Amino acid sequence: MSIFSAIGHLAHEYSVARNRYLTERQVRALPYEIQKDIGWPDASERQPSSRIALGSWAGGR
């Protein structure tokens, strides 16, 4: 694996993780009732006034 390939791979992983984070942020900004209607994973466990947890861009796959 060349250095350019490794850098390209890291850039791609960062881009995918960043898009995931931005999407999650947009969904979490929706009203609680809409999150519950679309079946957002933790909508049933989350209180409407809870804080939004920030994801890690280097999170698991």
N, CA and C atoms as a LAMMPS dump frame, in Angstrom:
ITEM: TIMESTEP
0
ITEM: NUMBER OF ATOMS
183
ITEM: BOX BOUNDS ff ff ff
-5.0000000000000000e+02 5.0000000000000000e+02
-5.0000000000000000e+02 5.0000000000000000e+02
-5.0000000000000000e+02 5.0000000000000000e+02
ITEM: ATOMS id mol type element x y z
1 1 1 N 0.847 -1.173 0
2 1 2 C 0 0 0
3 1 3 C 0.895 1.239 0
4 2 1 N 0.711 2.076 -0.983
5 2 2 C 1.523 3.289 -1.051
6 2 3 C 0.994 4.337 -0.072
7 3 1 N 1.801 5.348 0.142
8 3 2 C 1.416 6.413 1.069
9 3 3 C 0.19 7.158 0.542
10 4 1 N 0.092 7.336 -0.783
11 4 2 C -1.059 8.023 -1.364
12 4 3 C -2.331 7.201 -1.187
13 5 1 N -2.195 5.912 -1.307
14 5 2 C -3.332 5.026 -1.092
15 5 3 C -3.787 5.085 0.361
16 6 1 N -2.857 5.101 1.278
17 6 2 C -3.187 5.17 2.702
18 6 3 C -3.864 6.499 3.036
19 7 1 N -3.347 7.586 2.492
20 7 2 C -3.949 8.898 2.735
21 7 3 C -5.344 8.958 2.12
22 8 1 N -5.489 8.41 0.927
23 8 2 C -6.801 8.368 0.288
24 8 3 C -7.806 7.567 1.093
25 9 1 N -7.344 6.45 1.65
26 9 2 C -8.215 5.612 2.474
27 9 3 C -8.642 6.375 3.728
28 10 1 N -7.719 7.048 4.394
29 10 2 C -8.05 7.826 5.58
30 10 3 C -9.016 8.97 5.255
31 11 1 N -8.791 9.632 4.134
32 11 2 C -9.677 10.721 3.724
33 11 3 C -11.089 10.193 3.456
34 12 1 N -11.179 9.035 2.833
35 12 2 C -12.486 8.432 2.564
36 12 3 C -13.189 8.056 3.868
37 13 1 N -12.487 7.437 4.791
38 13 2 C -13.065 7.056 6.078
39 13 3 C -13.544 8.297 6.838
40 14 1 N -12.756 9.358 6.804
41 14 2 C -13.157 10.597 7.466
42 14 3 C -14.418 11.159 6.835
43 15 1 N -14.478 11.159 5.51
44 15 2 C -15.632 11.688 4.799
45 15 3 C -16.904 10.907 5.13
46 16 1 N -16.808 9.59 5.158
47 16 2 C -17.958 8.745 5.491
48 16 3 C -18.418 9.023 6.923
49 17 1 N -17.475 9.098 7.847
50 17 2 C -17.819 9.345 9.245
51 17 3 C -18.415 10.737 9.435
52 18 1 N -17.887 11.708 8.734
53 18 2 C -18.397 13.08 8.827
54 18 3 C -19.823 13.159 8.308
55 19 1 N -20.099 12.504 7.185
56 19 2 C -21.458 12.489 6.643
57 19 3 C -22.423 11.808 7.611
58 20 1 N -21.978 10.732 8.236
59 20 2 C -22.814 10.033 9.223
60 20 3 C -23.12 10.961 10.399
61 21 1 N -22.115 11.664 10.882
62 21 2 C -22.298 12.588 11.997
63 21 3 C -23.281 13.704 11.63
64 22 1 N -23.126 14.301 10.449
65 22 2 C -24.013 15.389 10.038
66 22 3 C -25.455 14.912 9.877
67 23 1 N -25.63 13.71 9.346
68 23 2 C -26.968 13.153 9.2
69 23 3 C -27.6 12.919 10.563
70 24 1 N -26.826 12.341 11.48
71 24 2 C -27.338 12.096 12.828
72 24 3 C -27.708 13.407 13.499
73 25 1 N -26.907 14.416 13.319
74 25 2 C -27.177 15.722 13.91
75 25 3 C -28.482 16.314 13.378
76 26 1 N -28.717 16.161 12.066
77 26 2 C -29.951 16.675 11.483
78 26 3 C -31.172 15.918 11.991
79 27 1 N -31.068 14.601 12.102
80 27 2 C -32.194 13.814 12.587
81 27 3 C -32.471 14.144 14.05
82 28 1 N -31.427 14.295 14.845
83 28 2 C -31.62 14.614 16.264
84 28 3 C -32.185 16.022 16.47
85 29 1 N -32.052 16.888 15.472
86 29 2 C -32.608 18.231 15.563
87 29 3 C -34.114 18.243 15.303
88 30 1 N -34.64 17.155 14.757
89 30 2 C -36.076 17.058 14.521
90 30 3 C -36.804 16.945 15.856
91 31 1 N -38.076 17.35 15.869
92 31 2 C -38.85 17.182 17.11
93 31 3 C -38.901 15.712 17.53
94 32 1 N -39.004 15.507 18.825
95 32 2 C -39.001 14.163 19.401
96 32 3 C -40.08 13.277 18.78
97 33 1 N -41.264 13.831 18.548
98 33 2 C -42.371 13.049 17.993
99 33 3 C -42.036 12.52 16.598
100 34 1 N -41.382 13.327 15.793
101 34 2 C -41.007 12.887 14.446
102 34 3 C -39.924 11.825 14.521
103 35 1 N -38.967 12.002 15.428
104 35 2 C -37.933 10.973 15.608
105 35 3 C -38.578 9.646 15.979
106 36 1 N -39.552 9.701 16.861
107 36 2 C -40.244 8.495 17.284
108 36 3 C -41.014 7.88 16.111
109 37 1 N -41.65 8.713 15.284
110 37 2 C -42.417 8.218 14.135
111 37 3 C -41.532 7.526 13.106
112 38 1 N -40.341 8.047 12.892
113 38 2 C -39.46 7.427 11.895
114 38 3 C -38.638 6.292 12.482
115 39 1 N -38.784 6.076 13.8
116 39 2 C -38.106 4.947 14.43
117 39 3 C -36.626 5.164 14.654
118 40 1 N -36.266 6.396 14.964
119 40 2 C -34.858 6.675 15.257
120 40 3 C -34.442 5.807 16.436
121 41 1 N -33.3 5.142 16.355
122 41 2 C -32.934 4.115 17.337
123 41 3 C -33.136 4.459 18.802
124 42 1 N -32.677 5.599 19.27
125 42 2 C -32.859 5.853 20.686
126 42 3 C -33.984 6.828 20.969
127 43 1 N -34.904 7.026 20.058
128 43 2 C -36.005 7.95 20.3
129 43 3 C -36.893 7.473 21.437
130 44 1 N -37.072 6.17 21.571
131 44 2 C -37.933 5.659 22.632
132 44 3 C -37.253 5.74 23.997
133 45 1 N -35.935 5.766 24.027
134 45 2 C -35.197 5.824 25.287
135 45 3 C -34.847 7.247 25.691
136 46 1 N -34.831 8.151 24.72
137 46 2 C -34.37 9.503 24.957
138 46 3 C -35.495 10.408 25.432
139 47 1 N -35.195 11.246 26.359
140 47 2 C -36.136 12.262 26.808
141 47 3 C -36.041 13.438 25.842
142 48 1 N -37.143 14.149 25.596
143 48 2 C -37.105 15.285 24.67
144 48 3 C -36.112 16.367 25.06
145 49 1 N -35.792 16.504 26.332
146 49 2 C -34.896 17.572 26.761
147 49 3 C -33.46 17.094 26.996
148 50 1 N -33.139 15.86 26.597
149 50 2 C -31.785 15.359 26.842
150 50 3 C -30.777 16.017 25.917
151 51 1 N -29.512 15.971 26.318
152 51 2 C -28.439 16.562 25.516
153 51 3 C -28.11 15.672 24.331
154 52 1 N -27.629 16.277 23.277
155 52 2 C -27.201 15.537 22.101
156 52 3 C -25.762 15.101 22.296
157 53 1 N -25.515 13.794 22.204
158 53 2 C -24.161 13.276 22.357
159 53 3 C -23.427 13.412 21.022
160 54 1 N -22.216 13.886 21.086
161 54 2 C -21.405 14.016 19.882
162 54 3 C -20.759 12.695 19.555
163 55 1 N -20.832 12.302 18.289
164 55 2 C -20.212 11.054 17.848
165 55 3 C -18.732 11.251 17.564
166 56 1 N -18.026 10.19 17.497
167 56 2 C -16.604 10.237 17.182
168 56 3 C -16.419 9.893 15.718
169 57 1 N -15.688 10.687 14.989
170 57 2 C -15.518 10.42 13.559
171 57 3 C -14.728 9.143 13.336
172 58 1 N -13.986 8.709 14.341
173 58 2 C -13.19 7.5 14.206
174 58 3 C -13.888 6.3 14.859
175 59 1 N -15.212 6.371 14.931
176 59 2 C -15.971 5.324 15.594
177 59 3 C -15.902 3.998 14.874
178 60 1 N -16.448 2.991 15.502
179 60 2 C -16.444 1.643 14.926
180 60 3 C -17.263 1.549 13.67
181 61 1 N -17.002 0.497 12.911
182 61 2 C -17.714 0.303 11.641
183 61 3 C -18.874 -0.609 11.806
